[in-house]
């Protein structure tokens, strides 16, 4: 049988460890700046996708253009929100991994690596939304 006392004790330990890791991650200024820049780029990505969604009609939308083959991906305009969702999921995944590595020896290197990849990925995803805008409105 399960004892509720043991479960609540383990949950309290987990909560304390998570709070300690959270404080460890965000006590370092690069982590605060990294998450702020990544979330800012992701917010711009959501806004650009939303305004592009509103600007397009109900018909199918060109989602990708290749220089060699021309238009190679056509879909519904709701698929414009895949890019910002991918960026947000990457930020969340990097934060979870950083919380796991918070008390490790090479925490600062891992933090640089994870936040830099999140920033670069969100930047490229934002450029992808800009490319979709240029394809549809030029």
Buried (B, 14 or more C-beta within 10 A) or exposed (E): EEEEEEEEEEEEEEEEEEEEBBEBBBEBEEBEEBBEBBBEBBBBBBEBBEEBBEEBEEEEBBBBBEEEEEEEEEEEBEBBBBBBBBBBEBBEEBBEBBBEBBEEEEBEEBBBBBBBBBBEBBBEBBEBBEEBBEBBEE
